Amino acid sequence: MKTTIIGSGQVGLCWAEALTANAAQTVSLSDPQPPSATVTWSENSGVPIRPEVSEWIADQDLVLVCVPGSVLPFVIDPLVQHLGAGATIVDMTTAAAQAKREAAGKAAAAGLGYVDIAITGAVALSGARTPLLYAGPHINAVEELLTSAGAPVRVLPDSAPGDAVTVKLLRSVIMKGLEALAIEALPAARSYGVLDQLYTVLSDVDQSPFTDLLKSMVATHPAHAVRRHAEVLEAAAQLDRAGYPSELTGHVAEKYAATARNVDGTGGPDGSSFEASLDWLDTLAFQATAATTPEEVSA
């Protein structure tokens, strides 16, 4: 199996390392500006790094695209131009769903396969063994390649390119939000001398599935917004007193304040369940969108 990896940053390099360990794989790399770590790996492994995609890629079976999402539109055209019919593009970028759908359309017109792979974990911790979401047509060679590196692969049923990244980016709203809050809270916790104690009181999160916690938060959010708003304001003030600006925590407080205002204005959800809260939040989002003027949209 001949496999090319486009992009040799953290993701591309970890997959190059994993695939070259498999004797059944012949691996190629392409990157116009490879990081120094990749250059060193290339020199030690003997796998060359080609600066651009051209005729040399015509005989490749699979291409793993591991570039930043914004780069995908610039990568897809030379791939479609030079890859041989029957090859498959494995899109591991964080490009928007529409960009992936457009790229998949170009690939299909050229007789190429296209699958959308979303990385749903920390590559810095797990490397090529980081869990993946697979969307698009079932292609045995792709699944075998991914699982051969030890990556857990979850296939989204009845899916198309763009579906996996949709799930990933929604996950990112939560996980990147937690990361941003952590960098606001943990340095302050250390300055107060209570970092270990904070870890201990956070351990209750480990007692039940994380998704159950999220559902509980959403279900109880409207009814407890006023109380939680006051608590978040106190938390922000504590950060500020320690000399750690509470920028994000301040935005969190405003989110609770907005919910409290909406509860006063609408009476809140028709019930205390997770589904009732989601329905109420849907209604608020629809009203906010409907209230947006054409001038605001064009701006």
C-alpha positions in Angstrom: 0.0 0.0 0.0 1.4 3.4 -1.0 0.4 6.2 1.2 1.2 9.9 1.1 0.8 12.3 4.0 0.2 15.9 3.1 1.3 18.2 5.9 4.0 17.2 8.5 3.1 19.1 11.6 2.1 17.2 14.8 -0.6 15.2 13.2 1.2 14.4 10.0 4.4 13.5 11.7 2.8 11.1 14.2 1.0 9.3 11.4 4.2 9.1 9.4 6.0 7.6 12.3 3.1 5.1 12.9 2.8 4.0 9.2 6.5 3.6 8.6 6.5 1.1 11.4 4.3 -1.1 9.2 6.3 -3.1 6.6 3.2 -3.3 4.4 3.2 0.5 4.0 5.3 2.7 1.6 5.1 6.2 3.0 5.7 9.5 1.3 5.6 13.0 2.8 4.8 16.4 1.3 5.2 19.8 3.0 6.5 23.0 1.5 7.7 24.2 5.0 8.2 21.1 7.2 8.9 21.7 10.9 12.4 21.1 12.2 11.2 18.0 14.1 9.9 16.5 10.8 13.2 17.4 9.0 15.1 15.5 11.6 12.8 12.5 11.4 13.1 12.5 7.6 16.9 12.4 7.8 16.8 9.6 10.3 14.1 7.5 8.7 15.1 8.0 5.1 11.6 9.2 4.1 12.0 12.2 1.9 9.8 15.3 2.1 8.6 16.6 -1.2 7.9 20.3 -1.3 4.8 20.1 -3.5 2.3 17.7 -5.1 3.0 16.9 -8.7 3.2 13.9 -11.0 5.1 11.8 -8.4 1.8 11.3 -6.5 0.0 9.6 -9.5 0.7 6.0 -8.2 -0.4 6.5 -4.6 -3.3 4.5 -3.1 -4.2 6.7 -0.2 -3.5 10.3 0.7 -3.8 11.6 4.3 -4.4 15.3 4.3 -3.1 16.6 7.6 -2.9 20.4 7.0 -4.8 23.2 8.8 -8.4 23.4 7.7 -7.9 26.7 6.0 -5.4 25.1 3.6 -7.7 22.4 2.3 -9.0 24.3 -0.7 -5.5 24.9 -1.9 -4.5 21.3 -1.4 -7.4 19.6 -3.1 -6.9 20.9 -6.6 -3.4 19.5 -7.2 -4.5 16.2 -5.6 -7.4 16.0 -8.0 -5.1 16.9 -10.9 -2.3 14.4 -10.2 -3.8 11.4 -8.3 -4.6 8.3 -10.4 -8.3 7.2 -10.6 -9.2 4.9 -7.8 -7.1 6.5 -5.1 -8.7 7.8 -1.9 -8.2 11.1 -0.1 -8.4 10.8 3.7 -9.3 14.3 4.9 -8.0 14.7 8.5 -8.3 18.5 8.6 -10.6 20.7 10.7 -11.9 22.4 7.5 -15.6 23.4 7.7 -18.2 20.9 6.6 -19.0 22.8 3.4 -15.4 23.0 2.4 -15.1 19.2 2.9 -18.3 18.6 0.8 -16.9 20.7 -2.0 -13.6 18.9 -1.9 -15.4 15.6 -1.9 -17.4 16.7 -5.0 -14.2 17.5 -6.9 -12.7 14.2 -5.9 -15.7 12.3 -7.1 -15.7 14.0 -10.4 -12.1 12.8 -10.9 -12.9 9.2 -9.9 -11.3 9.5 -6.5 -12.6 8.3 -3.1 -13.0 10.8 -0.3 -13.6 10.3 3.4 -13.8 12.7 6.3 -11.8 11.8 9.4 -12.2 13.8 12.6 -9.6 13.5 15.3 -11.5 13.5 18.6 -8.8 13.7 21.2 -5.4 15.0 22.2 -2.8 14.0 19.6 -0.1 15.3 21.9 -1.1 12.6 24.4 -2.1 9.6 22.2 -0.4 10.2 18.8 -1.8 8.1 16.1 -3.8 6.2 18.7 -6.1 9.1 19.2 -9.8 8.2 18.6 -11.2 9.0 15.2 -14.6 9.6 13.6 -15.1 8.3 10.1 -17.7 9.8 7.7 -18.2 9.0 4.1 -18.3 5.8 1.9 -17.0 2.6 3.4 -13.5 1.9 2.1 -11.8 -1.1 3.5 -8.3 0.1 2.8 -8.9 3.3 4.8 -10.3 1.6 7.8 -7.5 -1.0 7.8 -4.9 1.7 7.5 -6.3 3.6 10.5 -6.8 0.6 12.7 -3.3 -0.8 11.8 -1.9 2.3 13.6 -3.9 1.5 16.7 -6.4 4.3 16.3 -10.0 3.5 17.6 -12.3 4.3 14.7 -16.0 5.1 15.1 -17.8 5.0 11.8 -20.8 7.4 11.6 -23.7 5.5 9.9 -25.3 6.9 6.7 -22.8 9.7 6.7 -21.1 11.8 4.1 -17.9 14.0 4.1 -18.4 16.9 6.4 -20.4 15.0 9.0 -17.4 13.9 11.1 -16.0 17.4 11.3 -19.4 18.8 12.3 -19.4 16.5 15.3 -15.8 17.4 16.1 -16.3 21.1 16.0 -19.3 20.9 18.3 -17.1 18.8 20.7 -14.4 21.6 20.3 -16.9 24.2 21.6 -17.0 22.2 24.9 -13.4 20.9 25.1 -11.6 24.1 24.0 -13.9 26.1 26.3 -12.8 23.9 29.2 -9.2 24.4 28.2 -9.6 28.2 28.1 -11.2 28.1 31.6 -8.4 25.8 32.9 -5.7 28.3 31.9 -7.7 31.0 33.6 -8.3 29.0 36.8 -5.3 26.7 37.4 -2.5 29.4 37.6 -4.7 31.3 40.1 -5.3 28.1 42.1 -1.5 27.6 42.3 -1.0 31.2 43.4 -3.6 30.7 46.2 -1.7 27.5 47.2 -4.8 25.3 46.6 -4.1 23.6 43.3 -4.1 20.0 44.8 -7.2 20.8 46.7 -8.9 22.0 43.5 -8.0 18.7 41.8 -9.5 16.9 44.7 -12.9 18.7 44.6 -13.0 18.3 40.8 -12.9 14.5 41.3 -16.7 14.3 41.6 -16.7 14.8 37.8 -15.2 11.3 37.5 -18.1 9.7 39.3 -20.5 9.6 36.4 -20.3 9.7 32.6 -19.2 13.2 31.3 -22.2 13.4 29.0 -24.6 12.8 32.0 -22.9 15.8 33.6 -23.5 18.0 30.6 -27.1 17.0 30.3 -27.6 17.7 34.0 -26.0 21.2 33.5 -28.3 22.0 30.6 -31.4 20.7 32.3 -30.8 22.7 35.5 -29.3 25.8 33.9 -32.5 27.9 33.5 -33.8 27.3 37.0 -30.5 28.0 38.7 -29.2 30.8 36.4 -29.6 33.6 39.0 -27.8 31.7 41.8 -25.1 30.5 39.5 -24.6 34.0 38.0 -23.9 35.3 41.5 -21.4 32.5 42.1 -19.6 33.1 38.9 -19.3 36.8 39.7 -17.6 35.9 43.0 -15.3 33.5 41.2 -14.3 36.2 38.7 -13.6 38.6 41.5 -11.4 36.0 43.2 -9.4 35.6 40.0 -9.0 39.3 39.7 -7.8 39.7 43.3 -5.1 37.1 42.6 -3.9 39.1 39.6 -5.3 36.7 37.0 -7.8 38.5 34.7 -11.2 36.9 34.6 -11.8 37.6 30.9 -13.5 34.3 30.0 -15.2 33.9 33.4 -16.7 37.3 32.9 -18.3 36.1 29.7 -19.6 33.1 31.5 -21.2 35.3 34.1 -22.9 37.3 31.3 -24.2 34.0 29.8 -25.9 33.2 33.1 -27.3 36.8 33.4 -28.7 36.5 29.9 -30.4 33.2 30.8 -31.9 34.9 34.0 -33.3 37.7 31.9 -34.8 35.3 29.4 -36.4 33.2 32.1 -38.0 36.4 33.5 -39.2 37.4 30.0 -40.5 34.0 28.9 -41.2 32.0 32.0 -38.5 29.5 31.2 -38.8 26.0 29.8 -42.0 23.9 29.9 -40.5 21.5 32.4 -37.2 20.7 34.1 -35.9 18.0 31.8 -32.9 18.1 29.5 -35.2 18.0 26.4 -37.4 20.8 27.7 -34.3 23.0 28.2 -33.0 22.2 24.7 -36.4 23.1 23.3 -36.5 26.4 25.2 -32.9 27.3 24.1 -33.9 26.5 20.5 -36.7 28.9 20.7 -34.4 31.6 22.1 -31.9 31.0 19.3 -34.7 31.2 16.6 -36.0 34.5 18.1 -32.5 36.0 18.2 -31.9 35.1 14.6 -35.3 36.4 13.5 -34.6 39.7 15.2 -31.4 40.2 13.3 -32.0 42.9 10.6 -30.7 42.5 7.0 -28.3 45.4 7.6 -26.8 43.5 10.5 -26.5 40.3 8.5 -24.7 42.1 5.6 -22.4 43.8 8.0 
